[in-house]
Amino acid sequence: MKTTLEPPEVIDPNQTGPFHICLTCFTPKANDFTFCQTCGRIQGFFETPLEVWGEHCFVHNSIAASTYCVLCARPICKNCNEREGVSFVSGLPTPQCRSCLDRLRKLETDFRNFVNHTKTCAKHRDRPAVFNCVSCGLPHCPECSYFVIGGLFTTKLKAGPYCLPCFRTAHMGRTRRHWISGRRALIAGLICAGT
């Protein structure tokens, strides 16, 4: 007897969260790194001390550490500090080690290659992809795709499809309130699959 899987729940993009999973691939968050161990998405930064006392670089044991990586919280030397920005939230520096950045770039590449090759949803790998996000390009099932709607009876697709994080980034305020999921757009005949 063949069983049909229930379609996943559509997440309201106007609600905050979910916080326990990566918003790109829905992998549960890890504790030892602040980037997703499936897709490489940076999800935040560790709070690290501004001063380093008596620590050595975790890569170069004989070299004194100059700071801590905000992605793994390990001590690093100046040579291992590949990227440093400033946090929008705290205004503090965000040093990131070469080891973490190499790892997250590889994770992102491998993840994109996998979902594009298998034509599966980036968030639900057991479901076929129907749309690709116009912003990040990742494939998604109808339940993970979002469109902006408008028109006199809000029956015209104005923009999309987007994935959840790209929709939230691209649309604020009023346009974010006028949305429809890919599933609802297909059911309503507003769009055909694969467009």
C-alpha positions as CSV (number, residue, x, y, z in Angstrom):
1,M,0.0,0.0,0.0
2,K,1.5,3.3,-1.1
3,T,1.5,6.1,1.5
4,T,1.4,9.8,0.7
5,L,3.4,12.1,2.9
6,E,1.5,15.1,4.2
7,P,2.9,18.4,2.8
8,P,4.9,20.4,5.3
9,E,3.4,23.3,7.2
10,V,3.8,26.7,5.5
11,I,5.6,29.1,7.9
12,D,4.1,32.6,8.2
13,P,7.0,34.9,7.2
14,N,5.6,37.7,9.4
15,Q,6.1,35.6,12.5
16,T,9.6,35.4,14.1
17,G,11.6,32.2,14.0
18,P,11.8,29.3,14.0
19,F,15.0,29.7,16.1
20,H,16.0,26.0,16.7
21,I,16.8,25.3,13.0
22,C,18.7,26.8,10.1
23,L,16.4,28.9,8.0
24,T,18.1,27.9,4.8
25,C,18.0,24.1,5.1
26,F,16.0,23.4,8.4
27,T,18.9,21.5,10.0
28,P,18.8,21.6,13.8
29,K,21.3,24.2,15.1
30,A,24.7,22.9,16.4
31,N,26.3,24.1,19.6
32,D,30.0,24.2,18.6
33,F,29.8,26.4,15.5
34,T,27.6,29.4,14.7
35,F,27.2,28.3,11.0
36,C,25.0,25.5,9.8
37,Q,26.8,22.2,9.4
38,T,24.7,21.2,6.4
39,C,24.5,24.4,4.2
40,G,27.1,26.7,5.8
41,R,24.7,29.6,6.5
42,I,26.1,31.9,9.3
43,Q,23.4,32.0,12.0
44,G,25.1,34.4,14.5
45,F,28.3,34.9,16.4
46,F,29.7,33.6,19.6
47,E,30.4,36.2,22.3
48,T,34.2,36.0,22.8
49,P,36.5,38.0,25.0
50,L,38.1,41.1,23.4
51,E,41.5,40.3,25.0
52,V,43.5,37.1,24.7
53,W,45.7,36.1,27.6
54,G,48.2,33.2,27.4
55,E,46.3,31.4,24.6
56,H,47.9,29.9,21.5
57,C,46.4,29.6,18.1
58,F,44.5,26.4,17.7
59,V,46.1,25.9,14.3
60,H,49.6,27.2,15.0
61,N,50.4,25.9,18.5
62,S,53.6,27.8,18.8
63,I,52.1,31.2,17.9
64,A,50.3,33.4,20.5
65,A,46.6,34.0,19.7
66,S,45.6,37.5,18.9
67,T,41.8,37.0,19.1
68,Y,39.0,34.4,19.1
69,C,37.0,33.3,16.1
70,V,33.3,34.3,16.5
71,L,32.2,31.3,14.4
72,C,33.9,28.6,16.6
73,A,35.1,30.5,19.7
74,R,38.7,29.1,19.3
75,P,41.8,31.2,19.7
76,I,43.5,32.3,16.5
77,C,46.6,34.1,15.4
78,K,46.7,37.1,13.0
79,N,47.6,34.7,10.1
80,C,44.4,32.7,10.7
81,N,42.1,35.7,11.0
82,E,40.8,35.7,7.4
83,R,37.8,38.0,7.7
84,E,36.9,40.6,10.3
85,G,33.8,42.7,10.2
86,V,31.7,44.5,12.8
87,S,28.5,43.1,14.4
88,F,25.4,45.2,13.5
89,V,23.9,44.2,16.9
90,S,26.8,44.8,19.3
91,G,29.2,47.0,17.2
92,L,32.0,44.6,18.3
93,P,34.6,43.1,15.8
94,T,33.7,39.8,14.3
95,P,37.0,38.0,13.5
96,Q,36.5,34.8,11.5
97,C,39.1,32.1,11.1
98,R,40.3,30.7,7.8
99,S,39.4,27.2,9.0
100,C,35.7,28.0,9.6
101,L,35.4,30.1,6.4
102,D,36.9,27.3,4.3
103,R,34.5,24.8,6.0
104,L,31.4,26.9,5.5
105,R,32.3,27.6,1.8
106,K,32.6,23.9,1.2
107,L,29.4,23.1,3.0
108,E,27.6,25.7,0.9
109,T,29.0,24.5,-2.4
110,D,28.3,20.8,-1.6
111,F,24.7,21.6,-0.4
112,R,23.9,23.7,-3.5
113,N,25.3,21.0,-5.7
114,F,23.3,18.3,-4.0
115,V,19.9,20.0,-4.0
116,N,20.3,21.2,-7.6
117,H,21.4,17.8,-8.8
118,T,18.6,15.9,-7.0
119,K,16.0,18.7,-7.7
120,T,14.8,18.5,-4.1
121,C,13.6,21.2,-1.7
122,A,16.5,22.9,0.2
123,K,14.5,22.5,3.4
124,H,12.7,19.2,2.8
125,R,15.0,16.8,1.0
126,D,12.2,14.2,0.7
127,R,10.1,16.6,-1.5
128,P,10.7,17.6,-5.1
129,A,11.5,21.2,-5.8
130,V,9.0,23.2,-7.9
131,F,10.4,26.8,-7.6
132,N,13.8,28.4,-7.3
133,C,14.2,31.5,-5.1
134,V,14.7,34.6,-7.3
135,S,17.2,35.9,-4.7
136,C,19.4,33.0,-3.6
137,G,18.6,30.5,-6.4
138,L,18.0,27.6,-4.1
139,P,15.2,25.1,-5.1
140,H,12.1,24.8,-2.9
141,C,8.9,22.9,-2.7
142,P,5.6,24.9,-3.0
143,E,5.2,25.1,0.9
144,C,8.7,26.8,1.2
145,S,8.1,29.3,-1.6
146,Y,6.7,32.8,-1.1
147,F,5.2,35.3,-3.5
148,V,4.1,39.0,-3.1
149,I,0.6,39.4,-4.2
150,G,-1.3,42.6,-5.2
151,G,-3.9,44.0,-7.5
152,L,-7.5,45.0,-6.9
153,F,-8.5,41.6,-5.4
154,T,-4.9,40.6,-4.4
155,T,-4.9,38.0,-7.1
156,K,-1.8,39.0,-9.1
157,L,1.7,37.8,-8.3
158,K,3.9,40.9,-8.0
159,A,7.2,39.3,-7.0
160,G,8.8,35.9,-6.3
161,P,9.2,33.1,-5.7
162,Y,11.4,33.6,-2.6
163,C,12.5,31.3,0.1
164,L,11.7,32.3,3.7
165,P,14.9,34.2,4.6
166,C,15.1,35.9,1.3
167,F,11.4,37.0,1.4
168,R,11.9,38.4,4.9
169,T,15.1,40.3,3.7
170,A,13.6,41.6,0.5
171,H,10.2,42.7,1.8
172,M,9.5,44.8,4.9
173,G,6.3,46.4,6.2
174,R,3.3,46.4,4.0
175,T,4.6,44.3,1.1
176,R,5.5,41.5,3.6
177,R,1.9,41.4,4.8
178,H,0.7,40.7,1.2
179,W,2.1,37.2,0.5
180,I,0.9,33.8,-0.7
181,S,2.7,30.5,-0.5
182,G,3.7,28.6,-3.6
183,R,1.2,25.9,-2.6
184,R,-1.7,28.4,-2.4
185,A,-0.6,30.1,-5.7
186,L,-0.7,26.7,-7.5
187,I,-4.1,25.8,-6.0
188,A,-5.5,29.2,-7.0
189,G,-4.1,28.8,-10.6
190,L,-2.0,32.0,-10.2
191,I,1.1,30.2,-11.5
192,C,2.1,26.9,-13.1
193,A,4.7,24.6,-11.6
194,G,8.2,25.2,-12.9
195,T,7.7,28.8,-13.8
